Amino acid sequence: MADTTHPYAQLTPDRVLDALESAGWRVDGRLFALNSYENRVYQIGLDDGASVVAKFYRPARWSDAQIGEEHAFALELAAREIPVVAPYEREGRTLFEHAGFRFAVYPRRGGRSPELDDPTVLEWIGRFLGRIHAVGGVEAFRARPALDPESFGREPRDFILEHRLVPEELREAWSSIAALALESIERRWQEAAGLRSIRLHGDCHPGNILWTPIDDHASAIGGPHFVDLDDCRSGPAIQDLWMLLSGDRESMQRQLGAVLRGYTQFCEFDPRALILIEPLRTLRLLHYAAWIGARWDDPAFPAAFPWFGTPRYWQDRVLELREQVGAMDEPPLEQP
């Protein structure tokens, strides 16, 4: 039996189409759900044969002011010809409401995941990240929160323990290693004290970068398009860079060099930030586990993450945090 208690249960296909019509888009009935868990995102066909993408925000997550800052940042970047997919604006508005749901409408952009083993691709992405950060440093968010050890570390740790998400037999092991990890994060954060905080994409993993080949005649612009600023926050610039790095130390050092070759053409890079790569990776691991747990009442989450809550899942999280404690004790990567 379908769960009708979660707010998203009321977001029926007819309601989605009605919402678009209420904001002035003429739809033809085509509707395709896209892969998104935090929000509900749909590709919707229009009467003229084109398609748009509509994002229905998770109720009670962001305030109108916080969503407004997301949209304003995206529009500011797009106005400077930086390839960020920004929302459509109608009569001075980018955020619309229908039947209790807030939503925004975006142009549809195709593309594939970037080839991060290609240094030319990394350098290209680095150039645009440098441009994004040059704009991000011009002014500050006022309503959007910051990315820091409290919001992405201690609060998630406390949520996991208070809601007893870890099986009892692993609770002490996970709690102990999480405490050690937070101590290491805090120590590294203090070592980077004074590092500039700017407006960030916030969740710049490869899935949020759509790559269009330069010879694709369906697009006027080749290269990367950055999508989904839903997690934009204030924080250190390295947050938008470290998710492009993977593998052993030698591989990450090589990848970092390629990214910074492009990045530093448009934005200065503070090498003190390198000490935060592994702490930020660790914060993401803590935050991710709590994020799944906090969304468990949404039927999409048990369906997508059926292994969450199993002993095997939390055993892996304990080992993961142990590895991260060791990684945070290693010397940071070096600026090329």
C-alpha positions, 0 to 999 in steps of 0.5 A, a space after each residue: 500500500 502506498 504511503 500517503 502520510 509524507 507531503 510528497 505523496 500529495 505531489 501527484 502527476 496532475 498536481 505537477 502539471 497544474 503547478 506548471 500551468 499556474 506559473 504560465 507554462 503550457 504543458 502537453 502532458 509529458 512527464 518524466 521523473 528525474 533521479 533526485 531524492 532531496 527534492 522531486 524533479 521532473 522533465 515536463 513537455 511543453 506544447 511547443 515540443 520543448 521540455 523544461 525541468 521543474 524542481 519541487 522543493 522538499 517542504 520545510 527544508 529551506 526558507 523562501 529567503 534561502 531559496 531566493 539566495 540560491 536563485 540569485 547566485 545562479 542568475 548572477 553566474 549565468 549573467 556573467 556567461 558562466 555555464 550554470 543552469 539557472 532558473 527561469 524568471 517570470 514577472 520578477 519571480 523565480 520561486 513559485 507555489 502551488 497547492 502548498 509546494 514551492 517550485 522552480 523551473 529550469 531549462 533542460 540541459 543534456 550532457 554526460 558525466 565528465 571524464 575526470 581521468 582526462 587532465 584537459 577536462 579537469 583543467 577546463 572544469 577548474 577554469 569555470 570553478 575559478 570563475 564561479 568562486 571569483 563571483 562567489 567572493 564578491 559578496 556573502 550569503 545572508 540567509 544560507 548557512 555555512 559549511 563547518 564542523 558543527 553543521 556537517 559534523 557534530 549535529 549529524 553525529 548527535 542526530 545519529 546517536 539520539 535517534 539510535 540509527 546505529 545497531 546496538 552492537 556497533 553503537 559504541 564502536 561508531 560513537 568512539 571513532 566518530 568522536 576521534 574523527 571530529 577531534 581531528 577535523 576540529 584540529 585541522 580546521 583550527 590550523 586553517 583558521 583565517 581561511 576566506 569563506 565564500 559563496 560555493 556551489 556546495 555539492 560539486 560532485 561529478 554528477 552535478 557537472 554535465 559535460 557536452 562535447 565540443 562537437 555536439 551540434 545540439 548545443 551551442 557551447 561545449 564543455 561543463 554545465 554546472 547544475 543543482 545549486 540546492 546545497 550552495 553554502 558559504 565555506 572554504 573554496 576547496 569544498 568545490 574542488 576536492 570532490 574532483 580528486 580520487 584514488 591514491 595520493 599520487 593520482 590526487 596530486 596529479 588531478 589537483 595540479 590539473 584543476 588548479 592550472 585552470 582555477 588559478 587563471 581566474 581566482 587566487 588559491 590559498 594553499 592553506 586550504 589543502 589541509 581541509 581536503 580530508 576533513 571535508 571528506 570526513 564531514 561529508 561521510 557523517 552528514 550523508 549518513 545522518 541525511 539518509 536517517 533524517 529522510 527515512 519517513 520519505 518512501 523514496 529513501 527506504 526504496 533507494 537505500 534498503 541497506 541503511 540500518 543493517 549491521 554491514 552498513 554501519 560496520 563499513 562506516 566504522 572502517 571508513 571513519 577509521 581510514 579517514 582518521 588516518 588520512 587526516 593525520 597524513 601531510 596534506 597534498 601539496 600545491 603544484 
